Amino acid sequence: METIINVDDVSFSYGTQTEQALSHISLSVNKGDFIGIIGPSGAGKSTLAACLSGAVPHHYTGTFFGSVMVDGHDTCEVSLTDVSQIVGSVLQDIDTQMVASVVEDEMLFGLENFGVPHDQIEQRVSETLETVGISDLRDREIATLSGGQKQKVAIAAILAMRPRVLVLDEPTAALDPASSTLFSRPCVRPTVHSASPSSSLSKRSPCFRSTATACSCSIMAKSRCRASHTRSSRIPTSSVPSASTALASRVSSIASKPMAW
């Protein structure tokens, strides 16, 4: 089976901290995999999700060892915008990634900024809203939505982009049991990417071995897994603001405040 994500002996510490948020993590994910990662608060799940989305090392300051390959691209060697076209992610704190005041505008933001043909946009928006079950919220102001509704909007906005990998941090935290079944639907749990992405990683499952491809996947990262080998690569990272920061942070779900890992 083709591998879409490969994490090789990754360790990361934020800022000037000596304690590592991630310590020697290695894993591989194949296209079509649906994975969950579990662990206590502070285990490093959100940090691992940030590594997969490119937020680490491009956005968060710290020291990074090892490598993360996404669909053959080293996240340290390509831009955050490039990574965001492959990996779509939803943050644990939904409010930090909302960029518009109305649901429809939130859906359109990524599609228009990534140059999706105008004749495809309406269909993508309508179909995704229907898939997530929030077609009736299209004209609503985001400020009037409940936490669960906002979470669905964030997921829908990412699905509409059709990333190959979908990384979700606590995707069902604000959802009721019925709404949580959304992630069991074929159109949301991509295989080779039936609906959008191709692999999914979610934050709650014992260990982590899966991948994504062409549909939308969820990656809930939250456990401290350890690997047996190490690498000598060391990459000091820092915040990298640019003209594409707003778009990358929206599409890749990168928060502009400290990661709650």
C-alpha positions as CSV (number, residue, x, y, z in Angstrom):
1,M,0.0,0.0,0.0
2,E,1.3,3.5,-0.8
3,T,2.5,5.6,2.1
4,I,1.3,9.2,2.2
5,I,2.7,10.2,5.6
6,N,6.0,9.2,7.0
7,V,7.3,10.6,10.4
8,D,10.9,9.7,11.0
9,D,12.2,10.0,14.6
10,V,10.7,13.4,15.2
11,S,11.3,15.3,18.4
12,F,10.2,18.9,19.1
13,S,10.4,21.4,21.9
14,Y,8.6,24.8,21.9
15,G,10.6,28.0,22.1
16,T,13.6,27.7,24.4
17,Q,12.1,25.0,26.5
18,T,14.3,22.0,27.3
19,E,11.3,19.6,27.8
20,Q,10.3,18.0,24.5
21,A,6.6,18.0,23.5
22,L,7.4,15.1,21.2
23,S,10.2,12.7,21.7
24,H,11.5,10.3,19.0
25,I,8.2,9.8,17.2
26,S,8.1,7.6,14.1
27,L,5.1,6.3,12.2
28,S,3.8,5.8,8.7
29,V,0.4,6.2,7.3
30,N,-1.0,4.6,4.1
31,K,-3.4,6.1,1.7
32,G,-7.0,5.5,2.8
33,D,-6.0,4.8,6.5
34,F,-8.2,6.2,9.2
35,I,-6.2,6.7,12.4
36,G,-6.9,7.8,16.0
37,I,-4.4,8.8,18.6
38,I,-5.2,8.9,22.3
39,G,-3.3,10.1,25.4
40,P,-3.6,12.3,28.4
41,S,-3.5,16.1,28.3
42,G,0.0,17.3,27.5
43,A,1.0,14.0,25.8
44,G,1.8,15.8,22.6
45,K,-1.2,14.9,20.4
46,S,-1.8,18.5,19.2
47,T,1.9,19.0,18.6
48,L,2.0,15.9,16.4
49,A,-1.0,17.2,14.5
50,A,0.8,20.5,14.0
51,C,3.8,18.6,12.6
52,L,1.6,16.8,10.1
53,S,0.0,20.1,9.0
54,G,3.3,21.9,8.7
55,A,2.5,24.3,11.5
56,V,5.7,22.8,13.0
57,P,8.2,23.9,12.0
58,H,6.9,26.8,9.9
59,H,4.7,28.5,12.5
60,Y,5.7,27.5,16.0
61,T,9.1,28.5,17.4
62,G,11.2,25.8,18.8
63,T,13.8,23.1,18.0
64,F,12.9,20.3,15.6
65,F,14.7,17.0,15.0
66,G,13.8,14.4,12.4
67,S,11.6,14.6,9.3
68,V,8.0,14.6,8.3
69,M,7.2,13.6,4.8
70,V,3.7,14.3,3.4
71,D,2.9,12.8,0.0
72,G,6.6,12.8,-0.8
73,H,7.3,16.3,0.4
74,D,9.5,17.2,3.4
75,T,7.5,19.7,5.4
76,C,10.7,21.5,6.3
77,E,11.6,22.1,2.7
78,V,8.3,23.2,1.2
79,S,6.2,26.2,2.1
80,L,3.3,26.1,4.5
81,T,1.0,27.0,1.7
82,D,2.2,24.0,-0.3
83,V,1.6,21.7,2.7
84,S,-1.9,23.1,3.2
85,Q,-2.9,22.1,-0.3
86,I,-2.2,18.5,0.7
87,V,-3.2,18.5,4.4
88,G,-6.3,20.0,5.7
89,S,-6.7,20.3,9.5
90,V,-9.2,21.4,12.1
91,L,-8.0,22.9,15.4
92,Q,-9.2,21.9,18.8
93,D,-10.2,25.6,19.4
94,I,-12.5,26.2,16.5
95,D,-12.8,30.0,17.1
96,T,-9.1,30.5,16.4
97,Q,-9.4,29.4,12.8
98,M,-12.6,31.1,11.7
99,V,-11.9,34.0,9.4
100,A,-15.3,35.1,8.2
101,S,-18.5,36.3,10.0
102,V,-21.0,34.3,7.8
103,V,-20.9,30.5,7.2
104,E,-21.0,30.8,3.4
105,D,-18.0,33.2,3.4
106,E,-16.1,30.8,5.6
107,M,-16.7,28.1,3.1
108,L,-15.6,30.3,0.2
109,F,-12.4,31.7,1.8
110,G,-10.1,28.7,1.1
111,L,-11.7,27.8,-2.2
112,E,-11.3,31.3,-3.7
113,N,-7.8,31.8,-2.3
114,F,-6.6,28.5,-3.7
115,G,-8.0,29.4,-7.1
116,V,-10.7,26.7,-7.4
117,P,-12.6,27.3,-10.7
118,H,-15.7,29.4,-10.1
119,D,-17.9,26.9,-11.9
120,Q,-16.9,24.3,-9.3
121,I,-17.2,26.4,-6.1
122,E,-21.0,26.4,-5.8
123,Q,-21.2,22.6,-6.2
124,R,-18.5,22.0,-3.6
125,V,-20.0,24.4,-1.1
126,S,-23.5,22.9,-1.5
127,E,-22.5,19.3,-1.5
128,T,-20.1,19.7,1.5
129,L,-22.7,21.6,3.6
130,E,-25.2,18.8,2.8
131,T,-22.7,16.1,3.7
132,V,-22.0,17.6,7.1
133,G,-25.7,18.3,7.6
134,I,-25.6,22.0,7.9
135,S,-27.1,23.3,4.7
136,D,-29.6,25.3,6.7
137,L,-26.8,27.2,8.3
138,R,-25.3,28.6,5.1
139,D,-26.5,32.2,5.7
140,R,-26.1,32.2,9.4
141,E,-23.6,34.4,11.2
142,I,-20.9,32.3,12.8
143,A,-21.2,34.3,16.1
144,T,-24.8,32.9,16.5
145,L,-23.8,29.3,16.2
146,S,-23.3,26.7,19.0
147,G,-20.0,25.1,19.6
148,G,-21.0,22.0,17.7
149,Q,-22.3,23.9,14.7
150,K,-19.1,25.9,14.5
151,Q,-17.1,22.6,14.6
152,K,-19.2,21.3,11.7
153,V,-18.6,24.5,9.7
154,A,-14.9,24.2,10.2
155,I,-14.9,20.6,9.1
156,A,-17.1,21.4,6.1
157,A,-14.7,24.3,5.0
158,I,-11.8,21.9,5.0
159,L,-13.6,19.1,3.2
160,A,-14.6,21.5,0.5
161,M,-10.9,22.0,-0.2
162,R,-10.6,18.3,-0.9
163,P,-7.2,17.8,0.8
164,R,-5.5,14.4,0.4
165,V,-5.0,14.2,4.2
166,L,-7.4,15.4,6.9
167,V,-6.0,16.1,10.4
168,L,-8.6,16.7,13.1
169,D,-7.8,17.7,16.6
170,E,-10.7,16.6,18.9
171,P,-13.1,16.7,16.0
172,T,-16.1,15.4,18.1
173,A,-15.5,17.4,21.3
174,A,-18.5,19.7,20.8
175,L,-20.7,17.2,18.8
176,D,-23.5,15.1,20.2
177,P,-23.4,11.3,19.7
178,A,-25.6,11.4,16.6
179,S,-23.4,14.1,14.9
180,S,-20.2,12.2,15.8
181,T,-21.2,9.4,13.4
182,L,-20.3,11.9,10.7
183,F,-16.8,10.5,10.7
184,S,-18.0,7.0,9.9
185,R,-19.4,8.1,6.6
186,P,-17.5,7.1,3.4
187,C,-17.6,10.6,2.0
188,V,-15.8,12.0,5.1
189,R,-13.5,9.0,5.8
190,P,-11.7,9.0,2.5
191,T,-10.0,6.0,1.1
192,V,-8.2,7.1,-2.0
193,H,-10.1,10.1,-1.4
194,S,-13.6,9.5,-2.4
195,A,-14.9,12.8,-1.2
196,S,-11.9,14.9,-0.7
197,P,-8.9,13.8,1.2
198,S,-7.2,10.5,1.4
199,S,-6.2,9.7,4.9
200,S,-7.4,10.6,8.3
201,L,-5.7,11.0,11.6
202,S,-7.7,11.7,14.7
203,K,-6.9,12.5,18.2
204,R,-7.8,9.5,20.2
205,S,-6.6,6.0,19.6
206,P,-3.8,4.0,21.1
207,C,-1.2,4.2,18.5
208,F,-0.9,5.7,15.2
209,R,-0.4,3.9,11.9
210,S,-2.4,5.2,8.9
211,T,-2.5,7.5,5.9
212,A,-4.5,9.7,3.7
213,T,-4.8,10.4,0.0
214,A,-7.5,12.2,-1.9
215,C,-10.5,12.8,0.3
216,S,-10.8,14.1,3.8
217,C,-9.3,12.4,6.8
218,S,-9.1,13.2,10.4
219,I,-6.1,13.1,12.6
220,M,-6.6,13.3,16.2
221,A,-3.2,13.2,17.6
222,K,-2.8,12.8,21.3
223,S,-0.5,10.2,22.7
224,R,3.2,10.0,23.3
225,C,4.5,7.2,21.2
226,R,8.2,6.6,21.1
227,A,10.5,5.2,18.4
228,S,13.7,3.2,18.7
229,H,16.0,5.1,16.3
230,T,17.3,8.6,16.1
231,R,18.5,11.0,13.5
232,S,21.1,13.8,13.6
233,S,19.1,16.4,11.8
234,R,18.4,19.5,13.8
235,I,16.3,22.4,12.6
236,P,15.8,25.5,14.7
237,T,12.3,26.8,13.9
238,S,10.7,30.2,14.2
239,S,7.5,32.0,13.3
240,V,7.4,32.7,9.6
241,P,4.9,35.4,8.8
242,S,4.2,36.0,5.1
243,A,1.6,37.0,2.7
244,S,0.3,33.5,2.7
245,T,0.1,33.2,6.5
246,A,-3.6,34.0,6.8
247,L,-4.5,31.4,4.1
248,A,-2.2,28.8,5.4
249,S,-3.4,29.2,8.9
250,R,-7.0,28.9,7.8
251,V,-6.5,25.9,5.5
252,S,-4.0,24.1,7.6
253,S,-5.7,25.0,10.9
254,I,-2.8,26.8,12.4
255,A,-3.6,28.9,15.5
256,S,-1.9,32.2,16.1
257,K,-1.6,31.5,19.8
258,P,0.4,28.9,21.9
259,M,-0.5,25.3,21.1
260,A,-2.5,23.6,23.8
261,W,-0.6,20.3,23.4
